[in-house]
Amino acid sequence: MTTPQRIVIIGAGVGGLATAARLAHLGHQVTIFEQTNQIGGRNRHEQVNNCTFDGGPTLMMMLDPFRKLFADLGERMEDHLDITLCDPSYRVFFRGYDTIDGTPNVARMLAQIESQISAEEAAKYPKFLGDLAELYHTSIPNFVRTNYTNPFDIISPLQLARVIKHNMLGNLAKRVNRTFRDERLRMLFSFQTMYLGLSPYDAPWVYGTLTYMEYGEGIWYSKGGLPAISDAIAKLATERGAKIHLNSPVRKINTHSIELMSGETIPADIIISNADLPTTEEKLLAKPRKTKFRNSCSAYCLYIDYAGELPELLHHNVIFGKDYKGNFDSLFNAKELPSDPAFYAAISSKTEPSRAPFGNSNLFILIPVPHLEHPWSESDEKILQEKVFARLAEISSFDRSKVRAMKQRTPRDWQSELGLHQGAAFGISHDLFQSAFFRPKNQSKTQKNLYYVGASTAPGNGLPMVLISAELLERRLKLASIAQDKSLKFASDRNKSESNFPPQDWGGQGGVDVNKKLELNEHPTTEVKT
């Protein structure tokens, strides 16, 4: 390759890191500028005393995009990540009922439904899971792994036939409620849209794919926590010559350069923003533009060093309040704190004991809360802590006096520390008209050499989707003929057209011959500056 491009990436989130690894693998001169003191974006390490936590995402699902990234770089995921299946996936606590353990083991799931609810409801489960599987294997390759360029990409006869056949645009909560009569199962198989910060009552049925990821493929854990994934991708990127500069916030994006807060100007042929897209367009562009995106909810997070083991809880736990629908109405319609909030609790030291001192637990709590249209206050923090600690004491041996130390992250922190617009922890909303073709494209409308990667662009939020967004961006760069060197070959370019490759190909080498050295294998010394 004779004309490597100077590529600047703003933000060292998972999307930025994966993009850097892909483009550095091709011989480009890639530099990341990260405003904070560590990589990973939301997927970062948190420390409280001697307890280590996942700072944001805690669930590893949908392994194919992870495997494909490593494969496209000529590597095996298993050589870089030590993963294990969490089974049961999680424990679910209801008010007034026994717990149910979610599991990808169909026989065990059927047995639980039959013994705790009814044989009639259990009989519906295999078909329901089969419908989810068909939905998943149709939507992921045909709608998710696609760079949309015009309306005909979504309204072609073939695509419309798929949408109609699977009723993808139908309401998710209504579909689940038509299938199951028991309220526990309705909750169990619909709450997954909250991984996107979206109410199941506002979600299209296509997001049933999230439920399939859990019950069809399972939830996984990576040793070192999910931030170990960020670390592994960063290592691959720097080994291929990419440079990562920490504590380097960007002030402005110019046409062929970026300006750092330090005043330094960095020239670039291609600029890629892994920052939150609304924040990029409203605060970083030389000519800022007001955005009108609808945001997801936020999250109030607690990172607790707990002096005890809480045997009633598993690694992952979902705790529902008394009014399932009312909880979502409060969050998304009234924009107020729920009176009896549902929340998520994780203790990763149950799977990896070294993440907490012996006999202690690294207890992580995530409570969905409204974004900053709701004026956040210290009283909100006190109210939520009281309610959550009281609920934990009801369902387990939790004792507040055993909280040795605690750190919190509020909607204001999501905004100030990570630049998330309105403190929306899950980015812009995934409602129908901000999904698929309607989601922001990964190329700027106003600046030809400015691109986007990460949760705010297609296909959306969550680690698997962000990894796919990096792959889609690589394909977009190729099709836009950004590289002057016409011999440039992109790792994921298996096909001459923009068509999708089938899911069975995701684990392949992506067109890269790993037994043949790249033309450019002499990279600058790996460098991480602080």
Secondary structure by P-SEA (a helix, b strand, c coil): cccccbbbbccccaaaaaaaaaaaaaccbbbbbbcccccccccbbbbcccccccccccccccaaaaaaaaaaaccccccccccccccccbbbbbccbbbbbbccaaaaaaaaaaacccaaaaaacaaaaaaaaaaaaaccccccccccccccccccaaaaaaaaaacccccaaaaaaaacccaaaaaaaccccccccccccccccccaaaaaaaccbbbbbcccccaaaaaaaaaaaaaabbbbbccccccccccccccccccbbbbbcbbbbcccaaaaaaccccbbbbbbccccbbbbbbbbbccccccccccbbbbbcccaaaaaaaccccccccccccbbbbcccccccccccccccbbbbbbbbbcccccccaaaaaaaaaaaaaaaaaacccccccccccccccaaaaaaaccccccccccccccccccccccccccccccccbbbbcccccccccaaaaaaaaaaaaaaaaaacccccccccccccccccccccccccccccccccccccccccccccccccc
